[in-house]
């Protein structure tokens, strides 16, 4: 799946709810999901970890959508000029 | 860019350093980058935000690599059974 395709999917599924919620709340949700990922890494199963990786990726895409930015563009920096 | 392609790139670029650092430190780095993203969202430019979105995506991929999990598989759940 293309990164842009996934971001577009998030826009279709959640774009309206994302816009209603607003950017600060979306950042808060992303933080919450990262906490769940950290917990899954520490004491969860591989299935838990996979689930939470997906959630963090999804919320990252939702945030990118609200910022009007492309995760593909963001990823491209690592192709062109990896730090 | 395919999600799997990006994850593979992260493995090529940083896999060895990631393994040396270990999973807990990688989680800590991911948290740090999320903080930088939150700050960029609050008071940074679009360029800052794009930069930090890329960093969070990169560190998420690094973590997935260390867990032996595929971000594509993680993303697929949102295609099959979106919450």
Backbone of each chain as nested JSON, in Angstrom:
{
  "chains": [
    {"id": "A", "residues": [
      {"number": 1, "name": "UNK", "atoms": {"N": [0.837, -1.204, 0.0], "CA": [0.0, 0.0, 0.0], "C": [0.868, 1.248, 0.0]}},
      {"number": 2, "name": "UNK", "atoms": {"N": [0.551, 2.156, -0.896], "CA": [1.263, 3.428, -0.931], "C": [0.948, 4.23, 0.342]}},
      {"number": 3, "name": "UNK", "atoms": {"N": [1.946, 4.963, 0.812], "CA": [1.743, 5.824, 1.964], "C": [0.598, 6.798, 1.696]}},
      {"number": 4, "name": "UNK", "atoms": {"N": [0.586, 7.363, 0.496], "CA": [-0.454, 8.332, 0.128], "C": [-1.835, 7.677, 0.09]}},
      {"number": 5, "name": "UNK", "atoms": {"N": [-1.869, 6.447, -0.319], "CA": [-3.119, 5.686, -0.381], "C": [-3.687, 5.5, 1.022]}},
      {"number": 6, "name": "UNK", "atoms": {"N": [-2.803, 5.17, 1.96], "CA": [-3.231, 4.992, 3.342], "C": [-3.735, 6.321, 3.9]}},
      {"number": 7, "name": "UNK", "atoms": {"N": [-3.012, 7.401, 3.614], "CA": [-3.434, 8.713, 4.101], "C": [-4.795, 9.102, 3.519]}},
      {"number": 8, "name": "UNK", "atoms": {"N": [-5.0, 8.778, 2.249], "CA": [-6.284, 9.047, 1.612], "C": [-7.409, 8.237, 2.234]}},
      {"number": 9, "name": "UNK", "atoms": {"N": [-7.107, 7.009, 2.56], "CA": [-8.087, 6.153, 3.23], "C": [-8.498, 6.76, 4.568]}},
      {"number": 10, "name": "UNK", "atoms": {"N": [-7.527, 7.25, 5.318], "CA": [-7.828, 7.878, 6.605], "C": [-8.716, 9.112, 6.404]}},
      {"number": 11, "name": "UNK", "atoms": {"N": [-8.47, 9.835, 5.322], "CA": [-9.296, 11.011, 5.046], "C": [-10.736, 10.611, 4.741]}},
      {"number": 12, "name": "UNK", "atoms": {"N": [-10.882, 9.54, 3.961], "CA": [-12.232, 9.061, 3.637], "C": [-12.973, 8.574, 4.874]}},
      {"number": 13, "name": "UNK", "atoms": {"N": [-12.249, 7.814, 5.696], "CA": [-12.875, 7.202, 6.871], "C": [-13.156, 8.206, 7.985]}},
      {"number": 14, "name": "UNK", "atoms": {"N": [-12.17, 9.076, 8.236], "CA": [-12.205, 9.875, 9.467], "C": [-12.068, 11.374, 9.26]}},
      {"number": 15, "name": "UNK", "atoms": {"N": [-11.916, 11.825, 8.017], "CA": [-11.627, 13.238, 7.757], "C": [-12.621, 14.186, 8.41]}},
      {"number": 16, "name": "UNK", "atoms": {"N": [-13.898, 13.857, 8.271], "CA": [-14.911, 14.758, 8.826], "C": [-14.832, 14.811, 10.353]}},
      {"number": 17, "name": "UNK", "atoms": {"N": [-14.722, 13.649, 10.96], "CA": [-14.595, 13.589, 12.42], "C": [-13.308, 14.283, 12.871]}},
      {"number": 18, "name": "UNK", "atoms": {"N": [-12.233, 14.102, 12.09], "CA": [-10.955, 14.749, 12.416], "C": [-11.109, 16.265, 12.429]}},
      {"number": 19, "name": "UNK", "atoms": {"N": [-11.763, 16.781, 11.381], "CA": [-11.925, 18.238, 11.275], "C": [-12.793, 18.775, 12.404]}},
      {"number": 20, "name": "UNK", "atoms": {"N": [-13.806, 18.026, 12.779], "CA": [-14.668, 18.454, 13.892], "C": [-13.914, 18.48, 15.205]}},
      {"number": 21, "name": "UNK", "atoms": {"N": [-13.073, 17.472, 15.368], "CA": [-12.309, 17.358, 16.611], "C": [-11.26, 18.472, 16.714]}},
      {"number": 22, "name": "UNK", "atoms": {"N": [-10.622, 18.757, 15.591], "CA": [-9.598, 19.8, 15.58], "C": [-8.2, 19.268, 15.854]}},
      {"number": 23, "name": "UNK", "atoms": {"N": [-7.219, 20.101, 15.537], "CA": [-5.821, 19.672, 15.585], "C": [-5.309, 19.364, 17.0]}},
      {"number": 24, "name": "UNK", "atoms": {"N": [-5.532, 20.234, 17.988], "CA": [-4.987, 19.917, 19.32], "C": [-5.512, 18.586, 19.872]}},
      {"number": 25, "name": "UNK", "atoms": {"N": [-6.787, 18.327, 19.695], "CA": [-7.336, 17.051, 20.182], "C": [-6.765, 15.861, 19.428]}},
      {"number": 26, "name": "UNK", "atoms": {"N": [-6.48, 16.077, 18.158], "CA": [-5.883, 14.997, 17.368], "C": [-4.47, 14.699, 17.864]}},
      {"number": 27, "name": "UNK", "atoms": {"N": [-3.729, 15.743, 18.215], "CA": [-2.403, 15.544, 18.787], "C": [-2.521, 14.767, 20.109]}},
      {"number": 28, "name": "UNK", "atoms": {"N": [-3.509, 15.113, 20.908], "CA": [-3.725, 14.409, 22.176], "C": [-4.032, 12.928, 21.927]}},
      {"number": 29, "name": "UNK", "atoms": {"N": [-4.866, 12.646, 20.953], "CA": [-5.173, 11.252, 20.607], "C": [-3.91, 10.515, 20.169]}},
      {"number": 30, "name": "UNK", "atoms": {"N": [-3.099, 11.164, 19.334], "CA": [-1.867, 10.543, 18.857], "C": [-0.96, 10.2, 20.038]}},
      {"number": 31, "name": "UNK", "atoms": {"N": [-0.884, 11.104, 21.026], "CA": [-0.086, 10.84, 22.231], "C": [-0.642, 9.643, 22.991]}},
      {"number": 32, "name": "UNK", "atoms": {"N": [-1.964, 9.578, 23.065], "CA": [-2.6, 8.457, 23.758], "C": [-2.246, 7.145, 23.079]}},
      {"number": 33, "name": "UNK", "atoms": {"N": [-2.309, 7.147, 21.769], "CA": [-2.007, 5.923, 21.017], "C": [-0.55, 5.528, 21.159]}},
      {"number": 34, "name": "UNK", "atoms": {"N": [0.336, 6.514, 21.22], "CA": [1.748, 6.192, 21.409], "C": [1.963, 5.547, 22.776]}},
      {"number": 35, "name": "UNK", "atoms": {"N": [1.221, 6.012, 23.765], "CA": [1.288, 5.376, 25.084], "C": [0.835, 3.926, 25.026]}},
      {"number": 36, "name": "UNK", "atoms": {"N": [-0.223, 3.671, 24.274], "CA": [-0.712, 2.299, 24.134], "C": [0.318, 1.429, 23.403]}},
      {"number": 37, "name": "UNK", "atoms": {"N": [0.983, 2.032, 22.421], "CA": [2.035, 1.296, 21.71], "C": [3.191, 0.965, 22.654]}},
      {"number": 38, "name": "UNK", "atoms": {"N": [3.614, 1.962, 23.43], "CA": [4.711, 1.75, 24.381], "C": [4.354, 0.629, 25.362]}},
      {"number": 39, "name": "UNK", "atoms": {"N": [3.11, 0.592, 25.815], "CA": [2.675, -0.458, 26.741], "C": [2.674, -1.824, 26.064]}},
      {"number": 40, "name": "UNK", "atoms": {"N": [2.192, -1.849, 24.824], "CA": [2.177, -3.114, 24.075], "C": [3.595, -3.639, 23.867]}},
      {"number": 41, "name": "UNK", "atoms": {"N": [4.528, -2.712, 23.593], "CA": [5.926, -3.11, 23.412], "C": [6.48, -3.694, 24.702]}},
      {"number": 42, "name": "UNK", "atoms": {"N": [6.103, -3.063, 25.824], "CA": [6.651, -3.477, 27.116], "C": [6.067, -4.809, 27.576]}},
      {"number": 43, "name": "UNK", "atoms": {"N": [4.728, -4.966, 27.451], "CA": [4.124, -6.163, 28.049], "C": [3.024, -6.825, 27.219]}},
      {"number": 44, "name": "UNK", "atoms": {"N": [2.936, -6.412, 25.954], "CA": [1.873, -6.975, 25.135], "C": [2.354, -8.082, 24.217]}},
      {"number": 45, "name": "UNK", "atoms": {"N": [1.401, -8.669, 23.512], "CA": [1.725, -9.696, 22.528], "C": [2.113, -9.035, 21.207]}},
      {"number": 46, "name": "UNK", "atoms": {"N": [2.608, -9.823, 20.284], "CA": [2.92, -9.307, 18.951], "C": [1.65, -8.759, 18.288]}},
      {"number": 47, "name": "UNK", "atoms": {"N": [0.54, -9.441, 18.538], "CA": [-0.733, -8.963, 17.982], "C": [-1.096, -7.587, 18.54]}},
      {"number": 48, "name": "UNK", "atoms": {"N": [-0.899, -7.405, 19.845], "CA": [-1.141, -6.091, 20.476], "C": [-0.249, -5.03, 19.823]}},
      {"number": 49, "name": "UNK", "atoms": {"N": [1.016, -5.392, 19.641], "CA": [1.989, -4.442, 19.08], "C": [1.597, -4.054, 17.659]}},
      {"number": 50, "name": "UNK", "atoms": {"N": [1.175, -5.046, 16.883], "CA": [0.769, -4.764, 15.5], "C": [-0.446, -3.84, 15.477]}},
      {"number": 51, "name": "UNK", "atoms": {"N": [-1.377, -4.127, 16.366], "CA": [-2.583, -3.307, 16.478], "C": [-2.226, -1.857, 16.789]}},
      {"number": 52, "name": "UNK", "atoms": {"N": [-1.357, -1.655, 17.75], "CA": [-1.01, -0.293, 18.175], "C": [-0.122, 0.421, 17.15]}},
      {"number": 53, "name": "UNK", "atoms": {"N": [0.727, -0.313, 16.464], "CA": [1.502, 0.297, 15.364], "C": [0.522, 0.876, 14.34]}},
      {"number": 54, "name": "UNK", "atoms": {"N": [-0.514, 0.106, 14.05], "CA": [-1.523, 0.559, 13.091], "C": [-2.245, 1.809, 13.568]}},
      {"number": 55, "name": "UNK", "atoms": {"N": [-2.58, 1.826, 14.851], "CA": [-3.278, 2.986, 15.401], "C": [-2.415, 4.243, 15.343]}},
      {"number": 56, "name": "UNK", "atoms": {"N": [-1.145, 4.113, 15.7], "CA": [-0.262, 5.285, 15.66], "C": [-0.113, 5.764, 14.216]}},
      {"number": 57, "name": "UNK", "atoms": {"N": [0.061, 4.857, 13.303], "CA": [0.176, 5.225, 11.887], "C": [-1.096, 5.921, 11.409]}},
      {"number": 58, "name": "UNK", "atoms": {"N": [-2.235, 5.402, 11.817], "CA": [-3.512, 5.993, 11.417], "C": [-3.678, 7.411, 11.961]}},
      {"number": 59, "name": "UNK", "atoms": {"N": [-3.367, 7.595, 13.22], "CA": [-3.506, 8.924, 13.831], "C": [-2.48, 9.905, 13.275]}},
      {"number": 60, "name": "UNK", "atoms": {"N": [-1.307, 9.408, 12.915], "CA": [-0.3, 10.253, 12.278], "C": [-0.824, 10.751, 10.927]}},
      {"number": 61, "name": "UNK", "atoms": {"N": [-1.473, 9.833, 10.2], "CA": [-2.06, 10.211, 8.913], "C": [-3.212, 11.195, 9.092]}},
      {"number": 62, "name": "UNK", "atoms": {"N": [-4.03, 10.979, 10.099], "CA": [-5.122, 11.914, 10.391], "C": [-4.58, 13.305, 10.681]}},
      {"number": 63, "name": "UNK", "atoms": {"N": [-3.52, 13.366, 11.474], "CA": [-2.896, 14.656, 11.797], "C": [-2.333, 15.311, 10.535]}},
      {"number": 64, "name": "UNK", "atoms": {"N": [-1.636, 14.521, 9.723], "CA": [-1.091, 15.052, 8.469], "C": [-2.211, 15.62, 7.589]}},
      {"number": 65, "name": "UNK", "atoms": {"N": [-3.331, 14.912, 7.537], "CA": [-4.479, 15.395, 6.754], "C": [-4.95, 16.757, 7.251]}},
      {"number": 66, "name": "UNK", "atoms": {"N": [-5.071, 16.894, 8.566], "CA": [-5.544, 18.155, 9.129], "C": [-4.541, 19.282, 8.93]}},
      {"number": 67, "name": "UNK", "atoms": {"N": [-3.268, 18.934, 8.867], "CA": [-2.226, 19.947, 8.635], "C": [-2.1, 20.279, 7.149]}},
      {"number": 68, "name": "UNK", "atoms": {"N": [-2.784, 19.493, 6.309], "CA": [-2.685, 19.698, 4.869], "C": [-1.339, 19.274, 4.321]}},
      {"number": 69, "name": "UNK", "atoms": {"N": [-0.722, 18.283, 4.958], "CA": [0.611, 17.831, 4.573], "C": [0.587, 16.364, 4.16]}},
      {"number": 70, "name": "UNK", "atoms": {"N": [1.539, 15.991, 3.332], "CA": [1.6, 14.639, 2.783], "C": [2.671, 13.813, 3.484]}},
      {"number": 71, "name": "UNK", "atoms": {"N": [2.257, 12.652, 4.005], "CA": [3.239, 11.756, 4.627], "C": [4.24, 11.23, 3.594]}},
      {"number": 72, "name": "UNK", "atoms": {"N": [3.819, 11.148, 2.347], "CA": [4.746, 10.762, 1.271], "C": [5.873, 11.787, 1.16]}},
      {"number": 73, "name": "UNK", "atoms": {"N": [5.506, 13.054, 1.173], "CA": [6.516, 14.116, 1.122], "C": [7.428, 14.027, 2.341]}},
      {"number": 74, "name": "UNK", "atoms": {"N": [6.811, 13.772, 3.484], "CA": [7.593, 13.655, 4.717], "C": [8.58, 12.493, 4.62]}},
      {"number": 75, "name": "UNK", "atoms": {"N": [8.119, 11.389, 4.082], "CA": [8.965, 10.199, 3.951], "C": [10.073, 10.416, 2.92]}},
      {"number": 76, "name": "UNK", "atoms": {"N": [9.785, 11.201, 1.923], "CA": [10.723, 11.421, 0.815], "C": [12.059, 12.001, 1.294]}},
      {"number": 77, "name": "UNK", "atoms": {"N": [12.011, 12.792, 2.366], "CA": [13.25, 13.365, 2.908], "C": [14.236, 12.259, 3.272]}},
      {"number": 78, "name": "UNK", "atoms": {"N": [13.719, 11.121, 3.733], "CA": [14.602, 10.025, 4.115], "C": [15.192, 9.303, 2.902]}},
      {"number": 79, "name": "UNK", "atoms": {"N": [14.549, 9.486, 1.76], "CA": [15.1, 8.957, 0.513], "C": [16.183, 9.907, -0.006]}},
      {"number": 80, "name": "UNK", "atoms": {"N": [15.861, 11.194, 0.004], "CA": [16.748, 12.192, -0.6], "C": [17.954, 12.542, 0.275]}},
      {"number": 81, "name": "UNK", "atoms": {"N": [17.665, 12.848, 1.526], "CA": [18.737, 13.309, 2.424], "C": [18.587, 12.688, 3.804]}},
      {"number": 82, "name": "UNK", "atoms": {"N": [18.812, 11.363, 3.889], "CA": [18.64, 10.715, 5.191], "C": [19.557, 11.308, 6.258]}},
      {"number": 83, "name": "UNK", "atoms": {"N": [19.005, 11.603, 7.428], "CA": [19.848, 12.155, 8.497], "C": [20.762, 11.093, 9.121]}}
    ]},
    {"id": "B", "residues": [
      {"number": 1, "name": "UNK", "atoms": {"N": [5.344, 5.93, -2.601], "CA": [6.236, 4.99, -1.937], "C": [5.408, 4.002, -1.11]}},
      {"number": 2, "name": "UNK", "atoms": {"N": [5.678, 2.747, -1.317], "CA": [4.99, 1.721, -0.523], "C": [5.408, 1.832, 0.947]}},
      {"number": 3, "name": "UNK", "atoms": {"N": [4.475, 1.555, 1.833], "CA": [4.799, 1.56, 3.264], "C": [5.939, 0.583, 3.54]}},
      {"number": 4, "name": "UNK", "atoms": {"N": [5.868, -0.585, 2.919], "CA": [6.896, -1.605, 3.13], "C": [8.252, -1.15, 2.593]}},
      {"number": 5, "name": "UNK", "atoms": {"N": [8.211, -0.397, 1.507], "CA": [9.43, 0.133, 0.91], "C": [10.115, 1.1, 1.871]}},
      {"number": 6, "name": "UNK", "atoms": {"N": [9.301, 1.97, 2.485], "CA": [9.834, 2.925, 3.45], "C": [10.418, 2.188, 4.646]}},
      {"number": 7, "name": "UNK", "atoms": {"N": [9.707, 1.168, 5.128], "CA": [10.195, 0.402, 6.277], "C": [11.512, -0.309, 5.933]}},
      {"number": 8, "name": "UNK", "atoms": {"N": [11.611, -0.804, 4.715], "CA": [12.845, -1.44, 4.256], "C": [13.997, -0.455, 4.179]}},
      {"number": 9, "name": "UNK", "atoms": {"N": [13.687, 0.744, 3.726], "CA": [14.699, 1.803, 3.667], "C": [15.24, 2.107, 5.065]}},
      {"number": 10, "name": "UNK", "atoms": {"N": [14.333, 2.18, 6.031], "CA": [14.752, 2.442, 7.418], "C": [15.645, 1.304, 7.927]}},
      {"number": 11, "name": "UNK", "atoms": {"N": [15.335, 0.089, 7.505], "CA": [16.164, -1.038, 7.937], "C": [17.563, -0.932, 7.335]}},
      {"number": 12, "name": "UNK", "atoms": {"N": [17.615, -0.552, 6.059], "CA": [18.914, -0.391, 5.398], "C": [19.743, 0.722, 6.04]}},
      {"number": 13, "name": "UNK", "atoms": {"N": [19.062, 1.84, 6.303], "CA": [19.768, 3.021, 6.81], "C": [20.162, 2.876, 8.283]}},
      {"number": 14, "name": "UNK", "atoms": {"N": [19.232, 2.352, 9.08], "CA": [19.389, 2.453, 10.536], "C": [19.275, 1.14, 11.297]}},
      {"number": 15, "name": "UNK", "atoms": {"N": [19.034, 0.041, 10.575], "CA": [18.764, -1.243, 11.243], "C": [19.822, -1.641, 12.253]}},
      {"number": 16, "name": "UNK", "atoms": {"N": [21.084, -1.496, 11.851], "CA": [22.166, -1.913, 12.746], "C": [22.212, -1.04, 13.993]}},
      {"number": 17, "name": "UNK", "atoms": {"N": [22.127, 0.271, 13.786], "CA": [22.118, 1.195, 14.928], "C": [20.889, 0.955, 15.806]}},
      {"number": 18, "name": "UNK", "atoms": {"N": [19.755, 0.662, 15.166], "CA": [18.526, 0.38, 15.918], "C": [18.725, -0.83, 16.829]}},
      {"number": 19, "name": "UNK", "atoms": {"N": [19.293, -1.894, 16.253], "CA": [19.478, -3.128, 17.044], "C": [20.447, -2.9, 18.196]}},
      {"number": 20, "name": "UNK", "atoms": {"N": [21.489, -2.108, 17.939], "CA": [22.461, -1.812, 19.005], "C": [21.811, -1.028, 20.135]}},
      {"number": 21, "name": "UNK", "atoms": {"N": [20.951, -0.08, 19.735], "CA": [20.298, 0.776, 20.721], "C": [19.285, -0.033, 21.539]}},
      {"number": 22, "name": "UNK", "atoms": {"N": [18.557, -0.907, 20.867], "CA": [17.562, -1.73, 21.56], "C": [16.185, -1.096, 21.57]}},
      {"number": 23, "name": "UNK", "atoms": {"N": [15.198, -1.921, 21.9], "CA": [13.804, -1.513, 21.794], "C": [13.406, -0.412, 22.765]}},
      {"number": 24, "name": "UNK", "atoms": {"N": [13.725, -0.514, 24.066], "CA": [13.288, 0.551, 24.981], "C": [13.818, 1.932, 24.579]}},
      {"number": 25, "name": "UNK", "atoms": {"N": [15.059, 2.0, 24.176], "CA": [15.612, 3.29, 23.755], "C": [14.942, 3.791, 22.483]}},
      {"number": 26, "name": "UNK", "atoms": {"N": [14.571, 2.877, 21.626], "CA": [13.882, 3.281, 20.401], "C": [12.505, 3.848, 20.725]}},
      {"number": 27, "name": "UNK", "atoms": {"N": [11.816, 3.239, 21.692], "CA": [10.531, 3.785, 22.142], "C": [10.738, 5.191, 22.704]}},
      {"number": 28, "name": "UNK", "atoms": {"N": [11.804, 5.371, 23.482], "CA": [12.103, 6.696, 24.049], "C": [12.34, 7.722, 22.947]}},
      {"number": 29, "name": "UNK", "atoms": {"N": [13.089, 7.332, 21.93], "CA": [13.335, 8.236, 20.804], "C": [12.022, 8.594, 20.11]}},
      {"number": 30, "name": "UNK", "atoms": {"N": [11.168, 7.588, 19.91], "CA": [9.885, 7.839, 19.243], "C": [9.061, 8.844, 20.045]}},
      {"number": 31, "name": "UNK", "atoms": {"N": [9.096, 8.713, 21.369], "CA": [8.39, 9.667, 22.235], "C": [8.965, 11.071, 22.078]}},
      {"number": 32, "name": "UNK", "atoms": {"N": [10.281, 11.135, 22.009], "CA": [10.94, 12.421, 21.831], "C": [10.489, 13.079, 20.521]}},
      {"number": 33, "name": "UNK", "atoms": {"N": [10.462, 12.296, 19.481], "CA": [10.073, 12.842, 18.172], "C": [8.61, 13.27, 18.158]}},
      {"number": 34, "name": "UNK", "atoms": {"N": [7.774, 12.542, 18.872], "CA": [6.368, 12.941, 18.945], "C": [6.236, 14.288, 19.658]}},
      {"number": 35, "name": "UNK", "atoms": {"N": [7.07, 14.489, 20.663], "CA": [7.091, 15.791, 21.336], "C": [7.494, 16.899, 20.381]}},
      {"number": 36, "name": "UNK", "atoms": {"N": [8.488, 16.624, 19.557], "CA": [8.924, 17.629, 18.582], "C": [7.823, 17.907, 17.57]}},
      {"number": 37, "name": "UNK", "atoms": {"N": [7.095, 16.863, 17.194], "CA": [5.974, 17.051, 16.268], "C": [4.885, 17.9, 16.917]}},
      {"number": 38, "name": "UNK", "atoms": {"N": [4.56, 17.582, 18.16], "CA": [3.542, 18.357, 18.876], "C": [3.944, 19.837, 18.955]}},
      {"number": 39, "name": "UNK", "atoms": {"N": [5.216, 20.092, 19.202], "CA": [5.687, 21.477, 19.266], "C": [5.599, 22.161, 17.904]}},
      {"number": 40, "name": "UNK", "atoms": {"N": [5.98, 21.434, 16.878], "CA": [5.913, 22.008, 15.524], "C": [4.467, 22.325, 15.145]}},
      {"number": 41, "name": "UNK", "atoms": {"N": [3.547, 21.443, 15.564], "CA": [2.124, 21.684, 15.287], "C": [1.648, 22.943, 16.008]}},
      {"number": 42, "name": "UNK", "atoms": {"N": [2.126, 23.102, 17.254], "CA": [1.676, 24.233, 18.064], "C": [2.253, 25.562, 17.586]}},
      {"number": 43, "name": "UNK", "atoms": {"N": [3.568, 25.578, 17.287], "CA": [4.195, 26.869, 17.002], "C": [5.197, 26.859, 15.865]}},
      {"number": 44, "name": "UNK", "atoms": {"N": [5.213, 25.782, 15.095], "CA": [6.198, 25.717, 14.015], "C": [5.606, 26.054, 12.657]}},
      {"number": 45, "name": "UNK", "atoms": {"N": [6.476, 26.065, 11.671], "CA": [6.059, 26.319, 10.297], "C": [5.576, 25.013, 9.674]}},
      {"number": 46, "name": "UNK", "atoms": {"N": [4.988, 25.112, 8.499], "CA": [4.578, 23.895, 7.787], "C": [5.8, 23.017, 7.494]}},
      {"number": 47, "name": "UNK", "atoms": {"N": [6.92, 23.673, 7.184], "CA": [8.16, 22.929, 6.923], "C": [8.606, 22.154, 8.161]}},
      {"number": 48, "name": "UNK", "atoms": {"N": [8.508, 22.803, 9.334], "CA": [8.837, 22.111, 10.595], "C": [7.92, 20.902, 10.785]}},
      {"number": 49, "name": "UNK", "atoms": {"N": [6.646, 21.119, 10.533], "CA": [5.661, 20.052, 10.736], "C": [5.942, 18.873, 9.806]}},
      {"number": 50, "name": "UNK", "atoms": {"N": [6.269, 19.182, 8.557], "CA": [6.568, 18.124, 7.588], "C": [7.791, 17.331, 8.033]}},
      {"number": 51, "name": "UNK", "atoms": {"N": [8.797, 18.071, 8.504], "CA": [10.033, 17.453, 8.982], "C": [9.741, 16.485, 10.127]}},
      {"number": 52, "name": "UNK", "atoms": {"N": [8.96, 16.937, 11.079], "CA": [8.678, 16.112, 12.261], "C": [7.736, 14.952, 11.946]}},
      {"number": 53, "name": "UNK", "atoms": {"N": [6.805, 15.142, 11.025], "CA": [5.966, 14.016, 10.586], "C": [6.867, 12.906, 10.03]}},
      {"number": 54, "name": "UNK", "atoms": {"N": [7.859, 13.316, 9.251], "CA": [8.806, 12.355, 8.683], "C": [9.588, 11.628, 9.756]}},
      {"number": 55, "name": "UNK", "atoms": {"N": [10.03, 12.363, 10.754], "CA": [10.807, 11.756, 11.837], "C": [9.977, 10.74, 12.616]}},
      {"number": 56, "name": "UNK", "atoms": {"N": [8.723, 11.093, 12.917], "CA": [7.879, 10.161, 13.667], "C": [7.634, 8.913, 12.829]}},
      {"number": 57, "name": "UNK", "atoms": {"N": [7.359, 9.097, 11.549], "CA": [7.141, 7.961, 10.653], "C": [8.38, 7.069, 10.597]}},
      {"number": 58, "name": "UNK", "atoms": {"N": [9.543, 7.705, 10.52], "CA": [10.801, 6.961, 10.45], "C": [11.048, 6.149, 11.717]}},
      {"number": 59, "name": "UNK", "atoms": {"N": [10.835, 6.772, 12.859], "CA": [11.073, 6.074, 14.129], "C": [10.027, 4.986, 14.364]}},
      {"number": 60, "name": "UNK", "atoms": {"N": [8.815, 5.2, 13.87], "CA": [7.777, 4.165, 13.953], "C": [8.204, 2.943, 13.134]}},
      {"number": 61, "name": "UNK", "atoms": {"N": [8.774, 3.21, 11.968], "CA": [9.266, 2.128, 11.113], "C": [10.45, 1.408, 11.751]}},
      {"number": 62, "name": "UNK", "atoms": {"N": [11.342, 2.164, 12.368], "CA": [12.485, 1.565, 13.073], "C": [12.006, 0.643, 14.185]}},
      {"number": 63, "name": "UNK", "atoms": {"N": [11.001, 1.099, 14.922], "CA": [10.454, 0.289, 16.004], "C": [9.802, -0.975, 15.441]}},
      {"number": 64, "name": "UNK", "atoms": {"N": [9.024, -0.817, 14.382], "CA": [8.388, -1.976, 13.741], "C": [9.45, -2.987, 13.291]}},
      {"number": 65, "name": "UNK", "atoms": {"N": [10.544, -2.48, 12.737], "CA": [11.642, -3.371, 12.317], "C": [12.181, -4.167, 13.494]}},
      {"number": 66, "name": "UNK", "atoms": {"N": [12.405, -3.493, 14.605], "CA": [12.959, -4.173, 15.778], "C": [11.976, -5.169, 16.375]}},
      {"number": 67, "name": "UNK", "atoms": {"N": [10.694, -4.889, 16.21], "CA": [9.673, -5.818, 16.712], "C": [9.443, -6.98, 15.74]}},
      {"number": 68, "name": "UNK", "atoms": {"N": [10.029, -6.864, 14.553], "CA": [9.817, -7.887, 13.525], "C": [8.419, -7.844, 12.956]}},
      {"number": 69, "name": "UNK", "atoms": {"N": [7.838, -6.665, 12.926], "CA": [6.466, -6.497, 12.441], "C": [6.423, -5.581, 11.224]}},
      {"number": 70, "name": "UNK", "atoms": {"N": [5.374, -5.759, 10.425], "CA": [5.236, -5.008, 9.18], "C": [4.201, -3.892, 9.329]}},
      {"number": 71, "name": "UNK", "atoms": {"N": [4.625, -2.667, 9.018], "CA": [3.686, -1.554, 9.06], "C": [2.585, -1.731, 8.007]}},
      {"number": 72, "name": "UNK", "atoms": {"N": [2.904, -2.424, 6.914], "CA": [1.877, -2.721, 5.903], "C": [0.766, -3.584, 6.528]}},
      {"number": 73, "name": "UNK", "atoms": {"N": [1.169, -4.604, 7.272], "CA": [0.187, -5.46, 7.947], "C": [-0.625, -4.629, 8.943]}},
      {"number": 74, "name": "UNK", "atoms": {"N": [0.078, -3.754, 9.651], "CA": [-0.599, -2.893, 10.62], "C": [-1.625, -1.999, 9.924]}},
      {"number": 75, "name": "UNK", "atoms": {"N": [-1.234, -1.445, 8.791], "CA": [-2.121, -0.554, 8.036], "C": [-3.308, -1.316, 7.446]}},
      {"number": 76, "name": "UNK", "atoms": {"N": [-3.084, -2.552, 7.094], "CA": [-4.106, -3.361, 6.425], "C": [-5.38, -3.501, 7.27]}},
      {"number": 77, "name": "UNK", "atoms": {"N": [-5.225, -3.496, 8.576], "CA": [-6.402, -3.59, 9.459], "C": [-7.393, -2.456, 9.178]}},
      {"number": 78, "name": "UNK", "atoms": {"N": [-6.848, -1.294, 8.807], "CA": [-7.728, -0.157, 8.528], "C": [-8.437, -0.285, 7.178]}},
      {"number": 79, "name": "UNK", "atoms": {"N": [-7.896, -1.157, 6.325], "CA": [-8.563, -1.463, 5.059], "C": [-9.656, -2.505, 5.306]}},
      {"number": 80, "name": "UNK", "atoms": {"N": [-9.296, -3.525, 6.057], "CA": [-10.203, -4.668, 6.253], "C": [-11.318, -4.389, 7.256]}},
      {"number": 81, "name": "UNK", "atoms": {"N": [-10.922, -3.892, 8.418], "CA": [-11.903, -3.696, 9.501], "C": [-11.655, -2.37, 10.205]}},
      {"number": 82, "name": "UNK", "atoms": {"N": [-11.916, -1.249, 9.499], "CA": [-11.653, 0.045, 10.128], "C": [-12.467, 0.233, 11.397]}},
      {"number": 83, "name": "UNK", "atoms": {"N": [-11.809, 0.702, 12.466], "CA": [-12.537, 0.932, 13.717], "C": [-13.457, 2.15, 13.633]}}
    ]}
  ]
}
